[in-house]
Amino acid sequence: MEDCIFCKIAKGEIATKFILETDHVVVFHDIHPLAPTHILIVPKEHVISVLDIKSTHAELLLGMMVIAQKLIKDYNLEKGYRVMFNGGRYQHVPHLHMHLLGGEEG
């Protein structure tokens, strides 16, 4: 989708420092963090919301979860973290993505 900020980031049209990139996903820090660690895991494919997930996305979703597991360990978040998918009217960017939040204030 041409107006989607996450599609532009994934295509390299908006300069963003990636924590990790695979063939199917880009991972970067949220620009408006809600926790000491706030990371976005974003599919390169434009999937609008949870309601648009198809059975063909199974490998993509599993890959996103495996990345989340790696980041939880890499950022030492085992003691407390939150993983959530965004979709529906509370989603600021109409592109499926996962948030990883964690870390201690201080």
N, CA and C of each residue as an Amber inpcrd file, in Angstrom:
protein
   318
   0.8510000  -1.1740000   0.0000000   0.0000000   0.0000000   0.0000000
   0.8970000   1.2370000   0.0000000   0.6700000   2.1540000  -0.8890000
   1.5950000   3.2640000  -1.1060000   1.6210000   4.3060000   0.0080000
   0.5530000   4.4770000   0.7800000   0.5370000   5.4790000   1.8510000
   0.9170000   4.9120000   3.2170000   1.1760000   3.6410000   3.3180000
   1.4390000   2.9940000   4.5960000   2.8710000   3.2700000   5.0540000
   2.9970000   3.8740000   6.2290000   4.3250000   4.2190000   6.7460000
   5.1790000   2.9670000   6.9900000   4.5570000   1.8690000   7.4480000
   5.3290000   0.6530000   7.6930000   5.7980000   0.0310000   6.3790000
   4.9990000   0.1170000   5.3300000   5.4440000  -0.3750000   4.0210000
   6.6290000   0.4570000   3.5230000   6.5560000   1.7670000   3.7230000
   7.6610000   2.6410000   3.3120000   8.9290000   2.3320000   4.0980000
   8.7860000   2.0910000   5.4020000   9.9510000   1.7220000   6.2190000
  10.5350000   0.4020000   5.7310000   9.6840000  -0.5950000   5.5010000
  10.1440000  -1.9200000   5.0640000  10.8490000  -1.8570000   3.7100000
  10.4130000  -0.9490000   2.8290000  11.0280000  -0.8090000   1.5050000
  12.2710000   0.0760000   1.5220000  12.5810000   0.6660000   2.6720000
  13.7410000   1.5370000   2.7560000  13.4740000   2.9570000   2.2880000
  12.2160000   3.3140000   2.0800000  11.8600000   4.6570000   1.6280000
  11.9130000   5.6710000   2.7720000  11.8250000   5.1980000   3.9960000
  11.9830000   6.0400000   5.1840000  13.1570000   5.4590000   5.9640000
  14.1670000   6.2650000   6.1570000  15.3730000   5.7920000   6.8420000
  15.0380000   5.3740000   8.2750000  15.3130000   4.1180000   8.5780000
  15.0470000   3.5580000   9.8940000  16.1680000   2.5870000  10.2280000
  16.6660000   2.6830000  11.4400000  17.7080000   1.7490000  11.8700000
  17.0270000   0.4580000  12.3240000  17.2750000  -0.6170000  11.5950000
  16.6780000  -1.9020000  11.9340000  17.5070000  -2.6130000  12.9880000
  16.8130000  -3.1950000  13.9370000  17.4390000  -4.0850000  14.9150000
  17.7300000  -5.4040000  14.2230000  16.8120000  -5.7920000  13.3470000
  16.8840000  -7.0760000  12.6610000  16.0450000  -6.9780000  11.4010000
  16.4560000  -7.6770000  10.3690000  15.6670000  -7.7540000   9.1390000
  15.7930000  -9.1510000   8.5720000  14.6550000  -9.7090000   8.1640000
  14.6350000 -10.9920000   7.4640000  13.9870000 -10.7630000   6.1030000
  13.7920000 -11.8260000   5.3540000  13.1100000 -11.7090000   4.0700000
  11.6650000 -11.2410000   4.2370000  11.0810000 -11.4720000   5.4260000
   9.6560000 -11.2190000   5.6130000   9.3130000 -10.1810000   6.6710000
  10.2850000  -9.7630000   7.4720000   9.9980000  -8.9220000   8.6340000
  11.1010000  -7.8810000   8.8300000  10.6980000  -6.6880000   9.3010000
  11.6560000  -5.6950000   9.7810000  11.3570000  -5.4360000  11.2590000
  12.4120000  -5.1430000  12.0230000  12.2840000  -4.9480000  13.4690000
  13.0240000  -3.6570000  13.8280000  12.3370000  -2.7840000  14.5620000
  12.9310000  -1.5050000  14.9230000  12.2880000  -0.9660000  16.1990000
  12.9490000   0.0240000  16.8000000  12.4350000   0.6360000  18.0230000
  11.2610000   1.5560000  17.6900000  10.2560000   1.5540000  18.5460000
   9.1170000   2.4500000  18.4040000   9.5920000   3.8840000  18.6650000
   9.1420000   4.8390000  17.8490000   9.5810000   6.2270000  18.0370000
   8.8600000   6.9110000  19.2010000   7.7820000   6.3040000  19.6940000
   7.0580000   6.8090000  20.8590000   6.9580000   5.6790000  21.8860000
   8.0880000   5.3300000  22.5300000   8.0910000   4.1610000  23.4120000
   7.1850000   4.3180000  24.6220000   6.5220000   3.2230000  24.9660000
   5.6540000   3.1590000  26.1330000   6.3070000   2.3860000  27.2690000
   7.5330000   1.9540000  27.0750000   8.2950000   1.1930000  28.0700000
   9.7740000   1.4270000  27.7620000  10.6600000   1.1140000  28.7190000
  12.1000000   1.2810000  28.4480000  12.5520000   0.5570000  27.1790000
  11.9930000  -0.6040000  26.9210000  12.2230000  -1.3090000  25.6610000
  10.8810000  -1.4140000  24.9510000  10.7920000  -0.8360000  23.7670000
   9.5550000  -0.8970000  22.9770000   9.9540000  -1.1070000  21.5270000
   9.7820000  -2.3350000  21.0820000  10.2380000  -2.7660000  19.7600000
   9.0310000  -3.1540000  18.9140000   9.0790000  -2.7960000  17.6340000
   8.0410000  -3.1820000  16.6780000   8.5740000  -4.2740000  15.7620000
   7.7560000  -5.2980000  15.5640000   8.0650000  -6.3940000  14.6450000
   7.0120000  -6.3030000  13.5520000   7.4470000  -5.9530000  12.3390000
   6.5250000  -5.5730000  11.2710000   6.7440000  -6.4490000  10.0360000
   5.6810000  -7.1080000   9.5610000   5.8110000  -7.8640000   8.3130000
   6.0570000  -6.9230000   7.1310000   6.8520000  -7.3520000   6.1870000
   7.0510000  -6.5720000   4.9660000   5.7970000  -6.6050000   4.0970000
   5.0830000  -7.7060000   4.1470000   3.8270000  -7.8140000   3.4040000
   2.7780000  -6.9380000   4.0830000   2.0220000  -6.2130000   3.2900000
   0.9800000  -5.3500000   3.8510000  -0.2510000  -6.1900000   4.1920000
  -0.3730000  -6.4990000   5.4660000  -1.5550000  -7.1700000   6.0120000
  -2.1840000  -6.1210000   6.9240000  -3.4240000  -5.7610000   6.6820000
  -4.0160000  -4.6210000   7.3850000  -4.2130000  -4.8880000   8.8690000
  -4.8230000  -6.0050000   9.2270000  -5.1310000  -6.2440000  10.6370000
  -5.2000000  -7.7340000  10.9220000  -5.4630000  -8.0500000  12.1650000
  -5.6110000  -9.4460000  12.5870000  -6.7060000 -10.1320000  11.7800000
  -7.7570000  -9.4090000  11.4410000  -8.8650000  -9.9870000  10.6760000
  -8.4710000 -10.3440000   9.2450000  -7.3460000  -9.8400000   8.7760000
  -6.8860000 -10.1230000   7.4170000  -5.8620000 -11.2500000   7.3490000
  -5.5550000 -11.8490000   8.4800000  -4.6210000 -12.9690000   8.5070000
  -5.2630000 -14.1880000   7.8570000  -4.5190000 -14.8290000   6.9900000
  -4.9720000 -16.0430000   6.2940000  -4.0910000 -17.2220000   6.7190000
  -4.5220000 -18.4070000   6.3670000  -3.7230000 -19.5930000   6.7040000
  -2.3430000 -19.5370000   6.0500000  -2.2280000 -18.8200000   4.9500000
  -0.9340000 -18.6840000   4.2750000   0.0510000 -17.8360000   5.0690000
  -0.4250000 -17.1430000   6.1060000   0.4430000 -16.3190000   6.9440000
   1.0150000 -17.0750000   8.1450000   0.7380000 -18.3620000   8.2510000
   1.1720000 -19.1380000   9.4230000   2.6870000 -19.0620000   9.6310000
   3.4440000 -19.2380000   8.5770000   4.9110000 -19.2040000   8.6920000
   5.3870000 -17.8050000   9.0990000   4.7670000 -16.7670000   8.5540000
   5.1060000 -15.3970000   8.9100000   4.8660000 -15.1430000  10.3930000
   3.7010000 -15.5420000  10.8890000   3.3590000 -15.3150000  12.2940000
   4.2690000 -16.0940000  13.2300000   4.5720000 -17.3240000  12.8830000
   5.5160000 -18.1010000  13.6830000   6.8780000 -17.4220000  13.6820000
   7.3060000 -16.9310000  12.5360000   8.5750000 -16.2240000  12.4460000
   8.6050000 -14.9870000  13.3280000   7.4940000 -14.2710000  13.3890000
   7.4070000 -13.0890000  14.2500000   7.5440000 -13.4860000  15.7270000
   6.9300000 -14.6050000  16.1040000   7.0260000 -15.0650000  17.4890000
   8.4440000 -15.5220000  17.8280000   9.1000000 -16.1850000  16.8970000
  10.4880000 -16.6190000  17.1130000  11.3920000 -15.3970000  17.2770000
  11.1550000 -14.3630000  16.4880000  11.9160000 -13.1220000  16.6270000
  11.6510000 -12.5020000  17.9940000  10.3980000 -12.4850000  18.4290000
  10.0680000 -11.9480000  19.7530000  10.8130000 -12.7190000  20.8420000
  10.8530000 -14.0330000  20.7390000  11.5860000 -14.8390000  21.7280000
  13.0560000 -14.4510000  21.7700000  13.6550000 -14.2880000  20.5900000
  15.0670000 -13.9050000  20.5100000  15.2880000 -12.5400000  21.1580000
  14.4240000 -11.5840000  20.8690000  14.5770000 -10.2400000  21.4130000
  14.3810000 -10.2130000  22.9270000  13.4550000 -11.0070000  23.4300000
  13.2430000 -11.1030000  24.8820000  14.5380000 -11.5390000  25.5540000
  15.2080000 -12.4980000  24.9610000  16.4830000 -12.9670000  25.5130000
  17.5920000 -11.9410000  25.2950000  17.6840000 -11.3800000  24.0860000
  18.7460000 -10.4160000  23.7740000  18.6780000  -9.1650000  24.6500000
  17.4680000  -8.7520000  24.9940000  17.2770000  -7.5380000  25.7910000
  17.0490000  -7.8440000  27.2720000  17.2640000  -9.0980000  27.6610000
  17.1290000  -9.5200000  29.0600000  15.7780000  -9.1280000  29.6590000
  14.7200000  -9.4540000  28.9460000  13.3660000  -9.0960000  29.3780000
  12.6230000 -10.2600000  30.0160000  13.3120000 -11.3550000  30.2990000
  12.6490000 -12.5550000  30.7950000  11.8090000 -12.3160000  32.0450000
  12.1800000 -11.3530000  32.8610000  11.4570000 -11.0960000  34.1110000
  10.1300000 -10.3660000  33.8880000   9.9760000  -9.7520000  32.7470000
   8.7260000  -9.0550000  32.4900000   8.6930000  -8.4180000  31.1180000
   7.7130000  -8.8020000  30.3500000   7.5500000  -8.2620000  29.0090000
   6.0900000  -8.4120000  28.5960000   5.7500000  -7.7170000  27.5380000
   4.3990000  -7.8000000  26.9700000   4.5450000  -7.8890000  25.4660000
   3.8450000  -8.8250000  24.8580000   3.8310000  -8.9850000  23.4060000
   2.3850000  -8.8290000  22.9670000   2.1520000  -7.9470000  21.9850000
   0.7750000  -7.7830000  21.5110000   0.7500000  -7.4410000  20.0270000
  -0.3090000  -7.9240000  19.3790000  -0.5730000  -7.5780000  17.9860000
  -1.5170000  -6.3910000  17.9620000  -1.3450000  -5.5350000  16.9850000
  -2.2660000  -4.4270000  16.8140000  -3.1980000  -4.6940000  15.6500000
  -4.4260000  -4.2790000  15.8160000  -5.4240000  -4.3910000  14.7710000
  -6.6820000  -3.6560000  15.1660000  -7.5140000  -3.3470000  14.2000000
  -8.7650000  -2.6680000  14.4900000  -8.5950000  -1.1700000  14.6820000
  -9.5730000  -0.5600000  15.2960000  -9.6110000   0.9020000  15.3700000
  -8.5500000   1.5080000  16.2810000  -7.9480000   0.7290000  17.1440000
  -6.9050000   1.2560000  18.0210000  -5.5170000   1.1750000  17.3990000
  -5.4610000   0.7480000  16.1860000  -4.1940000   0.6110000  15.4730000
  -3.8930000   1.9270000  14.7670000  -2.7810000   2.5950000  15.1220000
  -2.4380000   3.8790000  14.5190000  -2.0220000   3.7380000  13.0640000
  -1.3240000   2.6670000  12.7500000  -0.9030000   2.4060000  11.3740000
  -1.6640000   1.1710000  10.9080000  -2.4310000   1.2790000   9.8190000
  -3.2220000   0.1350000   9.3500000  -2.3630000  -0.9210000   8.6590000
  -1.4960000  -1.5350000   9.4420000  -0.5830000  -2.5670000   8.9530000
  -0.3140000  -3.4610000  10.1640000  -0.6300000  -4.7280000  10.0580000
  -0.4160000  -5.6610000  11.1530000   1.0060000  -5.5310000  11.6930000
   1.1500000  -5.4990000  13.0140000   2.4770000  -5.4520000  13.6130000
   2.3930000  -5.9250000  15.0490000   3.5310000  -6.2930000  15.5640000
   3.6290000  -6.7940000  16.9280000   4.4790000  -5.8090000  17.7420000
   4.0430000  -5.5630000  18.9720000   4.8080000  -4.7520000  19.9180000
   5.4560000  -5.6800000  20.9430000   6.6870000  -5.4040000  21.2820000
   7.3740000  -6.0490000  22.3900000   7.7590000  -4.9360000  23.3480000
   7.1790000  -4.9790000  24.5470000   7.4570000  -3.9710000  25.5630000
   8.0280000  -4.6540000  26.7930000   8.9880000  -3.9940000  27.4250000
   9.5430000  -4.5590000  28.6380000  10.6260000  -3.6810000  29.2080000
  11.2950000  -4.1990000  30.1900000  12.3580000  -3.4740000  30.8490000
  11.8570000  -2.7780000  32.0810000  12.7960000  -2.4300000  32.9140000
  12.4540000  -1.7880000  34.1790000  12.6700000  -0.2940000  34.0940000
  11.7610000   0.4570000  34.6850000  11.9360000   1.9150000  34.7840000
  13.1070000   2.1770000  35.7040000  13.8090000   3.2340000  35.4240000
  14.8050000   3.4820000  36.4110000  15.9830000   4.1840000  36.0240000
